[in-house]
Amino acid sequence: MTAHDKQRQTALVTGASAGIGVDLAECFAREGYDLILAARTEQALREVADRLASTYEIEVTPIAVDLGQIGGGTKLAAAIDKLDAQVDVLVNNAGYGNAGAFGESDIDIELGMVDLNDRTLVELTHIYWPTMLKNRRGGVLNVASTAAFQPGPLMATYYASKAFVLSFTEALWEEARGTGVCVSCLCPGPTLSKFRERAGTDRKKLSRAAASMTSASVAELGYRAWKANKRVEITGLRNRVLAAAVPFLPRAAVLGMVRNLQSPL
Ligand SMILES: NC(=O)c1ccc[n+]([C@@H]2O[C@H](COP(=O)([O-])OP(=O)(O)OC[C@H]3O[C@@H](n4cnc5c(N)ncnc54)[C@H](OP(=O)(O)O)[C@@H]3O)[C@@H](O)[C@H]2O)c1
């Protein structure tokens, strides 16, 4: 093994078959990281893996896994162990939303969201965190949302799941202080991807009220923030201003505003 090989690091990116995850994976690929890509759709993962491996001359391993299943993170880690691969950087990006009144929601979809957006994120972080601290390098980039900054009537579970991600990530940022391990929470606002289709938010007022960013620009901001160990990155000026204003506004007014934005067109 050459000195160069010894320095090579590997990033595990979840939700890397589509959307922001593909672009996040590309940011790490461009910087010479080897990659492990995880999502459910094997064919799409393979296509991303082949493209990034040949463009950037890195090793890319796709692993098809349902991270919404209880124990999905442990199953993924077992598959990575079998490859004798290490994980220096963990990018917890896989996630979905579900719009609509809570009383009319499907409990499996709501609980599946918590399992994927929060449970597996904690599970994977818990698996790789001790080695990161021991090696004093690498880190965690978690993808939350601007939804993390206030409750979300008519999309209650999703907003709450992302508030969890933000709180958890900020706490780990503090725990990692001075260790050389970088921790960031990426909080995108509306972003062009398949997210809306699955969440059903393309039929909500919010989809007309706010301009969407591209997944590539969101990923770039997230990657740079992580490299700089920036605790929280909110994408776009408008989103930053709104998130900063929320604590100063009456809570009932905020709830009413979000309810209006999450209402059907
Ligand atoms: N787009 C937005 O407006 C927006 C705004 C704020 C935050 N976000 C957050 O950004 C992250 C990425 O979303 P996106 O916009 O890129 O959405 P997307 O285009 O729908 O991509 C979601 C990714 O997660 C994977 N995934 C979904 N369920 C999974 C499961 N059970 N197991 C493993 N992988 C799973 C999907 O792959 P498979 O379907 O192949 O499994 C896909 O690769 C999410 O955490 C989302 O909450 C998005």
The ligand as an SDF file (V2000), in Angstrom:
LIG
                    3D

 48 52  0  0  0  0  0  0  0  0999 V2000
  -36.0260   18.2690   -1.9720 N   0  0  0  0  0  0  0  0  0  0  0  0
  -36.3410   19.1160   -1.0170 C   0  0  0  0  0  0  0  0  0  0  0  0
  -37.1070   20.0780   -1.2390 O   0  0  0  0  0  0  0  0  0  0  0  0
  -35.7230   18.9470    0.3460 C   0  0  0  0  0  0  0  0  0  0  0  0
  -35.7680   20.0380    1.2200 C   0  0  0  0  0  0  0  0  0  0  0  0
  -35.2240   19.9070    2.4940 C   0  0  0  0  0  0  0  0  0  0  0  0
  -34.6270   18.7120    2.8770 C   0  0  0  0  0  0  0  0  0  0  0  0
  -34.6090   17.6490    2.0140 N   0  0  0  0  0  0  0  0  0  0  0  0
  -33.9750   16.4160    2.4940 C   0  0  0  0  0  0  0  0  0  0  0  0
  -32.9430   16.0420    1.6170 O   0  0  0  0  0  0  0  0  0  0  0  0
  -32.7180   14.6340    1.6700 C   0  0  0  0  0  0  0  0  0  0  0  0
  -32.6330   14.0920    0.2620 C   0  0  0  0  0  0  0  0  0  0  0  0
  -33.8820   14.3060   -0.3680 O   0  0  0  0  0  0  0  0  0  0  0  0
  -34.0190   14.5900   -1.9380 P   0  0  0  0  0  0  0  0  0  0  0  0
  -34.6560   15.9020   -2.0940 O   0  0  0  0  0  0  0  0  0  0  0  0
  -32.7540   14.3070   -2.6390 O   0  0  0  0  0  0  0  0  0  0  0  0
  -35.1320   13.4770   -2.2620 O   0  0  0  0  0  0  0  0  0  0  0  0
  -35.1930   12.3000   -3.3350 P   0  0  0  0  0  0  0  0  0  0  0  0
  -34.8350   12.7940   -4.6950 O   0  0  0  0  0  0  0  0  0  0  0  0
  -36.5310   11.6840   -3.1180 O   0  0  0  0  0  0  0  0  0  0  0  0
  -34.0450   11.2910   -2.8560 O   0  0  0  0  0  0  0  0  0  0  0  0
  -34.1740   10.5640   -1.6600 C   0  0  0  0  0  0  0  0  0  0  0  0
  -33.0810    9.5240   -1.5670 C   0  0  0  0  0  0  0  0  0  0  0  0
  -33.2980    8.7510   -0.3700 O   0  0  0  0  0  0  0  0  0  0  0  0
  -33.3710    7.3680   -0.7250 C   0  0  0  0  0  0  0  0  0  0  0  0
  -34.2950    6.6410    0.1350 N   0  0  0  0  0  0  0  0  0  0  0  0
  -35.6120    6.8960    0.3380 C   0  0  0  0  0  0  0  0  0  0  0  0
  -36.1490    5.9630    1.1310 N   0  0  0  0  0  0  0  0  0  0  0  0
  -35.1370    5.1010    1.4590 C   0  0  0  0  0  0  0  0  0  0  0  0
  -35.0540    3.9250    2.2470 C   0  0  0  0  0  0  0  0  0  0  0  0
  -36.1190    3.4300    2.8690 N   0  0  0  0  0  0  0  0  0  0  0  0
  -33.8650    3.2910    2.3510 N   0  0  0  0  0  0  0  0  0  0  0  0
  -32.7640    3.7700    1.7060 C   0  0  0  0  0  0  0  0  0  0  0  0
  -32.7800    4.8810    0.9480 N   0  0  0  0  0  0  0  0  0  0  0  0
  -33.9560    5.5260    0.8330 C   0  0  0  0  0  0  0  0  0  0  0  0
  -33.8860    7.3740   -2.1720 C   0  0  0  0  0  0  0  0  0  0  0  0
  -33.4810    6.2010   -2.8550 O   0  0  0  0  0  0  0  0  0  0  0  0
  -34.4120    4.9270   -3.1140 P   0  0  0  0  0  0  0  0  0  0  0  0
  -35.7940    5.4380   -3.4280 O   0  0  0  0  0  0  0  0  0  0  0  0
  -33.7160    4.2590   -4.2350 O   0  0  0  0  0  0  0  0  0  0  0  0
  -34.3640    4.1330   -1.8510 O   0  0  0  0  0  0  0  0  0  0  0  0
  -33.1050    8.5640   -2.7370 C   0  0  0  0  0  0  0  0  0  0  0  0
  -31.8050    8.1680   -3.0670 O   0  0  0  0  0  0  0  0  0  0  0  0
  -33.8810   14.0670    2.5040 C   0  0  0  0  0  0  0  0  0  0  0  0
  -33.4370   13.7960    3.8100 O   0  0  0  0  0  0  0  0  0  0  0  0
  -34.8990   15.2000    2.5090 C   0  0  0  0  0  0  0  0  0  0  0  0
  -35.7200   15.1730    3.6480 O   0  0  0  0  0  0  0  0  0  0  0  0
  -35.1320   17.7550    0.7670 C   0  0  0  0  0  0  0  0  0  0  0  0
  1  2  1  0
  2  3  2  0
  2  4  1  0
  4  5  1  0
  4 48  2  0
  5  6  2  0
  6  7  1  0
  7  8  2  0
  8  9  1  0
  8 48  1  0
  9 10  1  0
  9 46  1  0
 10 11  1  0
 11 12  1  0
 11 44  1  0
 12 13  1  0
 13 14  1  0
 14 15  2  0
 14 16  1  0
 14 17  1  0
 17 18  1  0
 18 19  2  0
 18 20  1  0
 18 21  1  0
 21 22  1  0
 22 23  1  0
 23 24  1  0
 23 42  1  0
 24 25  1  0
 25 26  1  0
 25 36  1  0
 26 27  1  0
 26 35  1  0
 27 28  2  0
 28 29  1  0
 29 30  1  0
 29 35  2  0
 30 31  1  0
 30 32  2  0
 32 33  1  0
 33 34  2  0
 34 35  1  0
 36 37  1  0
 36 42  1  0
 37 38  1  0
 38 39  2  0
 38 40  1  0
 38 41  1  0
 42 43  1  0
 44 45  1  0
 44 46  1  0
 46 47  1  0
M  CHG  2   8   1  16  -1
M  END
$$$$
